[in-house]
Amino acid sequence: MTTHPPTIIGLAGGIGSGKSTITKYFNDMGIQSVDADDVARLVVAPGSDCLNKIHQRYGDNILLNDGTLNRKSLRDIIFDNPEERIWLEALTHPAIREEISAQLHAITSSYALLVHPLLFETKQDAICKLVIAIDVPENIQLQRVMSRDNISRESAEKIMAAQLSNSERLERADLVLENSGNIAEMNAKVLKLHKKILESQSC
């Protein structure tokens, strides 16, 4: 029996935009998802080709005591040195794309949600039928990131500067999900979008 990949709906949002919470709402409605952040962690797991090459380039300081990647050290390196960021992306992005594709093909729900902070930057929007962009005020994003990752405002701003701006993302998306209200409001918005996506599939 030939299996066909499901319709792919992209969910794009910068760091601190609430992607994980929104994804959970979709999951609760039976929609399976692939999260690019999870995949990015998977491709640098201990024993992986990517982690071995990162270790060779940066030495033992790039590993934690348990042999896993020291993500903070790596983040400090690439945000202070654009050439290193280019090297890292050339190494990891092909592996991430391959794993995302494999996971998407395994999805059996009525559509697949591809959750990706760099959906447009990595041109993964090309495989999506529709893209939802999360609209959240920059000050809320900054506060969420600083609190969640326990980092300075300057570090949070650097991470955000490496991603598309909120307005650029909204311009390129098909649907917008505004996320500055409470949980009940967000749940209602996700349900509305879910129905709209199902309707678009029957057209």
C-alpha positions as CSV (number, residue, x, y, z in Angstrom):
1,M,0.0,0.0,0.0
2,T,1.4,3.4,-1.0
3,T,1.4,6.0,1.8
4,H,1.0,9.7,0.9
5,P,2.4,12.5,3.0
6,P,-0.4,14.4,4.8
7,T,-1.3,18.0,4.1
8,I,1.3,20.1,6.0
9,I,0.3,23.2,7.8
10,G,3.2,25.4,9.0
11,L,3.2,27.1,12.4
12,A,5.8,29.8,12.5
13,G,6.7,32.0,15.4
14,G,9.8,33.5,16.9
15,I,11.3,32.4,20.2
16,G,8.9,33.1,23.1
17,S,5.9,33.3,20.9
18,G,4.0,30.4,22.5
19,K,4.5,27.7,19.9
20,S,4.6,24.9,22.4
21,T,1.4,25.9,24.1
22,I,-0.4,26.4,20.8
23,T,0.9,23.1,19.5
24,K,-0.6,21.3,22.5
25,Y,-4.0,22.7,21.7
26,F,-3.8,21.2,18.2
27,N,-2.5,17.9,19.6
28,D,-5.5,17.8,22.0
29,M,-7.7,17.9,19.0
30,G,-6.0,14.9,17.5
31,I,-3.6,16.7,15.1
32,Q,-0.1,15.3,15.1
33,S,2.9,17.6,14.9
34,V,6.6,17.7,14.1
35,D,8.6,20.3,16.1
36,A,11.7,21.5,14.4
37,D,13.2,22.4,17.8
38,D,12.8,18.8,19.0
39,V,14.3,17.6,15.7
40,A,17.3,20.0,16.1
41,R,18.0,18.5,19.5
42,L,17.7,14.9,18.1
43,V,20.2,15.4,15.3
44,V,22.9,16.5,17.9
45,A,22.2,13.7,20.4
46,P,25.2,11.8,21.8
47,G,26.6,9.5,19.1
48,S,25.2,11.5,16.2
49,D,27.4,12.6,13.3
50,C,26.5,16.2,13.9
51,L,27.6,16.2,17.5
52,N,30.8,14.4,16.7
53,K,31.7,17.1,14.2
54,I,30.7,19.9,16.6
55,H,32.9,18.3,19.2
56,Q,35.8,18.1,16.8
57,R,35.5,21.7,15.9
58,Y,35.1,23.2,19.4
59,G,36.6,20.7,21.8
60,D,35.5,19.3,25.1
61,N,34.1,22.5,26.4
62,I,31.2,22.1,24.0
63,L,30.0,19.0,25.9
64,L,28.3,18.7,29.3
65,N,29.5,16.1,31.8
66,D,27.0,13.6,30.5
67,G,28.3,13.9,27.0
68,T,25.3,15.9,25.7
69,L,25.7,19.2,23.8
70,N,26.3,22.3,25.9
71,R,23.7,24.4,24.0
72,K,24.5,27.6,25.9
73,S,28.2,27.4,25.0
74,L,27.3,26.7,21.4
75,R,24.8,29.6,21.3
76,D,27.4,32.0,22.7
77,I,29.9,30.9,20.0
78,I,27.5,31.3,17.0
79,F,25.9,34.5,18.1
80,D,29.2,36.2,18.5
81,N,30.6,34.8,15.3
82,P,28.5,34.8,12.1
83,E,31.0,32.6,10.3
84,E,30.5,29.9,12.9
85,R,26.8,30.2,12.7
86,I,27.0,29.6,8.9
87,W,29.2,26.5,9.5
88,L,26.8,25.1,12.1
89,E,23.7,25.6,9.9
90,A,25.5,24.0,6.9
91,L,26.1,21.0,9.1
92,T,22.8,20.7,10.9
93,H,20.1,22.0,8.5
94,P,20.3,19.1,6.0
95,A,20.1,16.6,8.8
96,I,17.1,18.5,10.4
97,R,15.3,18.6,7.0
98,E,15.8,14.9,6.4
99,E,14.4,14.0,9.9
100,I,11.5,16.4,9.6
101,S,10.5,14.8,6.3
102,A,10.7,11.3,7.8
103,Q,8.5,12.3,10.8
104,L,6.0,14.1,8.6
105,H,5.5,11.1,6.4
106,A,4.7,9.0,9.4
107,I,1.8,11.2,10.5
108,T,-1.7,9.8,10.2
109,S,-3.9,12.7,11.4
110,S,-6.1,14.7,9.0
111,Y,-3.2,17.1,8.5
112,A,0.3,17.6,10.0
113,L,1.4,20.6,11.9
114,L,5.0,21.6,11.2
115,V,6.2,23.8,14.1
116,H,9.2,25.8,13.1
117,P,10.8,29.0,14.5
118,L,12.7,29.4,11.2
119,L,10.1,28.2,8.8
120,F,10.6,31.0,6.3
121,E,14.3,31.4,6.9
122,T,15.0,27.7,6.1
123,K,12.4,27.8,3.2
124,Q,10.4,25.0,4.8
125,D,7.3,27.0,4.1
126,A,7.6,25.6,0.5
127,I,6.3,22.2,1.7
128,C,3.3,23.7,3.5
129,K,-0.2,24.1,2.1
130,L,-0.8,27.0,4.6
131,V,1.3,28.8,7.1
132,I,0.0,30.2,10.4
133,A,2.1,33.0,11.9
134,I,1.9,33.7,15.6
135,D,1.5,37.4,16.3
136,V,2.9,38.4,19.7
137,P,4.2,41.8,20.9
138,E,8.0,42.0,21.1
139,N,8.1,43.0,24.7
140,I,6.1,39.9,25.7
141,Q,8.4,37.7,23.7
142,L,11.5,39.2,25.4
143,Q,10.0,38.7,28.9
144,R,9.1,35.1,28.1
145,V,12.5,34.2,26.8
146,M,14.4,36.0,29.6
147,S,12.3,34.2,32.2
148,R,12.2,30.8,30.5
149,D,15.9,30.6,29.6
150,N,17.3,32.7,32.5
151,I,19.2,34.9,30.1
152,S,19.8,38.7,29.9
153,R,17.8,41.1,27.8
154,E,20.8,41.5,25.5
155,S,21.1,37.8,24.9
156,A,17.3,37.5,24.2
157,E,17.5,40.4,21.8
158,K,20.4,38.8,19.9
159,I,18.4,35.6,19.4
160,M,15.3,37.5,18.2
161,A,17.5,39.6,15.8
162,A,18.7,36.4,14.1
163,Q,15.1,35.5,13.2
164,L,12.6,37.2,10.9
165,S,10.8,40.1,12.5
166,N,7.2,39.6,13.6
167,S,5.9,41.9,10.9
168,E,7.9,40.1,8.1
169,R,6.5,36.7,9.3
170,L,2.9,38.0,9.4
171,E,3.3,39.4,5.9
172,R,4.4,36.0,4.5
173,A,1.8,33.9,6.3
174,D,-1.6,32.7,5.1
175,L,-3.2,32.8,8.6
176,V,-2.5,34.8,11.7
177,L,-2.9,33.7,15.3
178,E,-2.7,36.5,17.8
179,N,-1.2,35.4,21.1
180,S,-1.3,38.0,23.8
181,G,-4.5,37.1,25.6
182,N,-5.4,34.4,28.1
183,I,-5.5,30.6,27.7
184,A,-9.2,30.3,27.1
185,E,-9.0,32.9,24.3
186,M,-6.1,31.1,22.7
187,N,-7.9,27.8,22.8
188,A,-10.9,29.3,21.0
189,K,-8.7,30.8,18.4
190,V,-6.9,27.5,17.7
191,L,-10.3,25.7,17.4
192,K,-11.4,28.3,14.9
193,L,-8.2,27.9,12.8
194,H,-8.5,24.1,13.0
195,K,-12.0,24.3,11.5
196,K,-10.8,26.7,8.8
197,I,-8.0,24.3,7.9
198,L,-10.3,21.3,7.6
199,E,-12.7,23.4,5.4
200,S,-9.7,24.3,3.1
201,Q,-9.0,20.6,2.6
202,S,-12.4,19.9,1.3
203,C,-12.3,22.7,-1.2
